Amino acid sequence: MLPPQKKSSGAEIEELIALLAKLPGLGPRSARRAALHLIKKREQLLLPLARALGIAADKIAICKECGNIDTQQPCAICADAGRDATTICVVEEVGDLWALERAGIVRSRYHVLGGTLSPLDGRGPDDLFLGKLMERARQPGVTEIILALNATVEGQSTAHYIAAELEGLPLRVTRLARGVPVGGELDYLDEGTLAAAIKLRQPV
């Protein structure tokens, strides 16, 4: 039996590495390299990053209107008078909203569900930001709901559920065109694919 490996740095550095390793795409080795790089660039990276994280933890909040994250209430998108208030684009997560904004193809309002329906994971309608969506869909002037959900089984099931809940309201419910591949996630698609999917959206 091999003896336990000795730690090569203090507890504070080990904690930094452990926390970095929890980030998506970073394993123990890459987290150690990232930590070392931050420490070497203490003035240029580590201290500004620590300040930015502190400010983010203190000021960032979830928009009570749409579920986006921002440092103001309502968020900048909801507060933008230049947005098309007749249309609400529904996405699963904030990352999907960012992907559509990067493509520059949506000028509507957004609504972030915070996930998808997944009975196997114990996630039902009450676990998502669905109640507020139904409230917003009934507001005067709203004429279209775009279901820009990922083309996964859970995403499509959630889209069908929302469409059924909206049935009977005087608005058009559309979904992304088939340009979004089955199993694809918005955050990983290129801008051209997203643009085509939005332009070729179809009634549910």
C-alpha positions in Angstrom: 0.0 0.0 0.0 1.4 3.4 -1.1 1.8 6.0 1.6 -0.6 9.0 1.5 0.6 11.7 -0.9 2.0 14.7 0.9 0.5 18.1 0.0 2.9 20.4 -1.8 1.3 23.6 -0.8 -0.5 25.3 2.1 -4.2 24.8 3.0 -5.2 28.1 1.4 -3.7 27.2 -2.0 -5.1 23.7 -1.8 -8.6 25.2 -1.2 -8.2 27.4 -4.2 -7.2 24.4 -6.4 -10.1 22.4 -5.0 -12.6 25.2 -5.8 -11.2 25.7 -9.3 -11.5 22.0 -10.0 -15.3 22.3 -9.4 -15.7 24.6 -12.5 -16.9 23.0 -15.7 -14.1 21.8 -17.9 -11.5 21.9 -15.1 -10.1 18.7 -13.6 -7.6 18.5 -10.7 -4.6 19.0 -13.0 -6.0 21.9 -15.0 -7.2 23.5 -11.8 -3.7 23.2 -10.4 -2.2 24.9 -13.5 -4.9 27.6 -13.3 -4.2 28.2 -9.7 -0.4 28.5 -10.3 -1.0 30.9 -13.2 -3.3 33.1 -11.0 -0.7 33.1 -8.2 2.1 34.0 -10.6 0.0 36.9 -12.0 -1.1 38.0 -8.5 -1.4 41.8 -9.4 -2.7 41.4 -12.9 -5.2 38.5 -12.4 -5.6 37.1 -8.9 -6.4 40.3 -7.0 -8.7 41.7 -9.7 -10.5 38.3 -10.0 -11.0 38.2 -6.2 -12.5 41.7 -6.3 -14.7 40.9 -9.3 -15.9 37.7 -7.5 -16.7 39.7 -4.4 -18.7 42.3 -6.3 -20.5 39.6 -8.3 -21.5 37.7 -5.1 -22.8 40.9 -3.6 -24.6 42.4 -6.5 -25.7 39.8 -9.0 -29.3 38.6 -8.6 -32.0 36.8 -10.6 -34.3 39.1 -12.5 -37.8 38.7 -10.9 -39.4 39.4 -14.3 -37.6 37.0 -16.7 -35.1 34.9 -14.7 -32.0 36.4 -16.3 -29.0 37.3 -14.1 -27.9 40.9 -13.7 -26.9 43.5 -11.2 -30.1 45.5 -11.5 -33.9 44.8 -11.1 -35.3 44.4 -13.6 -32.4 43.2 -15.7 -31.0 45.3 -18.6 -33.0 43.4 -21.2 -36.3 43.8 -19.4 -35.6 47.5 -18.9 -34.7 48.0 -22.5 -37.5 50.0 -24.1 -36.2 49.2 -27.5 -37.1 45.5 -27.1 -40.1 44.0 -28.9 -42.5 43.5 -26.0 -45.0 41.6 -28.2 -42.7 38.5 -28.2 -41.2 36.4 -25.4 -38.4 34.0 -26.2 -38.3 31.1 -23.7 -35.0 29.5 -23.0 -33.8 26.8 -20.5 -30.8 28.6 -19.0 -29.1 32.0 -18.9 -26.3 30.5 -21.1 -28.9 29.9 -23.9 -30.0 33.6 -23.6 -26.4 34.7 -23.9 -25.9 32.5 -27.0 -28.9 34.1 -28.8 -27.7 37.5 -27.8 -24.2 36.8 -29.2 -25.9 35.9 -32.5 -27.7 39.3 -32.4 -30.9 37.8 -33.9 -33.4 38.2 -31.2 -34.8 41.6 -30.2 -37.7 40.3 -28.1 -38.0 39.9 -24.4 -36.7 36.6 -22.8 -37.9 34.2 -20.2 -35.4 31.8 -18.5 -37.0 28.6 -17.1 -34.1 27.6 -15.0 -34.1 24.0 -16.5 -36.4 21.5 -18.0 -39.1 19.1 -16.8 -37.5 15.8 -15.8 -39.6 13.3 -13.8 -36.6 11.0 -13.4 -34.7 13.8 -11.7 -37.7 14.8 -9.6 -38.0 18.2 -11.5 -41.6 19.2 -12.1 -43.5 22.4 -13.2 -43.2 23.9 -9.7 -39.4 23.6 -9.9 -39.2 25.9 -13.0 -40.0 29.6 -13.5 -43.2 28.6 -15.3 -45.8 30.5 -13.3 -44.3 33.8 -14.2 -44.2 32.8 -17.8 -47.9 32.1 -17.9 -48.5 35.4 -16.2 -46.4 37.3 -18.8 -48.1 35.4 -21.7 -51.5 36.8 -20.5 -50.3 40.4 -20.5 -51.9 42.7 -23.1 -49.9 43.1 -26.2 -48.0 39.8 -26.1 -48.7 38.0 -29.4 -46.0 35.3 -29.7 -44.1 32.9 -27.5 -40.9 31.4 -29.0 -40.0 28.1 -27.4 -36.2 28.2 -27.9 -35.5 25.1 -25.9 -32.7 22.6 -26.5 -33.5 19.8 -28.9 -33.2 17.2 -26.1 -35.9 14.8 -24.9 -36.4 16.9 -21.8 -36.3 20.2 -23.8 -38.9 19.0 -26.3 -41.1 17.5 -23.5 -41.0 20.9 -21.7 -41.9 22.7 -25.0 -44.9 20.4 -25.4 -46.0 21.0 -21.8 -45.8 24.8 -22.2 -47.6 24.8 -25.5 -50.4 22.8 -23.9 -50.6 25.3 -21.0 -50.8 28.2 -23.4 -53.4 26.6 -25.6 -56.5 28.8 -25.9 -54.6 32.1 -25.4 -54.8 34.6 -28.3 -51.1 34.3 -29.2 -48.9 32.3 -31.5 -46.6 29.7 -30.0 -43.6 28.8 -32.2 -40.5 26.6 -31.7 -37.1 26.7 -33.3 -36.8 25.2 -36.8 -35.2 21.9 -37.3 -31.9 23.6 -37.9 -31.1 22.9 -34.3 -29.8 19.3 -34.3 -31.5 16.7 -32.1 -29.5 16.5 -28.9 -27.9 19.9 -29.6 -27.6 22.7 -27.0 -28.0 26.3 -27.9 -24.8 27.4 -26.1 -22.7 25.2 -28.4 -24.2 26.2 -31.7 -22.7 28.7 -34.1 -24.5 32.0 -34.9 -25.5 30.9 -38.4 -27.4 27.9 -37.2 -29.1 29.9 -34.5 -30.0 32.6 -37.0 -31.6 30.1 -39.4 -33.4 28.4 -36.5 -35.0 31.6 -35.4 -35.9 32.8 -38.9 -37.4 29.4 -39.8 -39.3 28.9 -36.6 -42.6 27.1 -37.0 -45.9 26.9 -35.1 -46.0 24.1 -32.4 
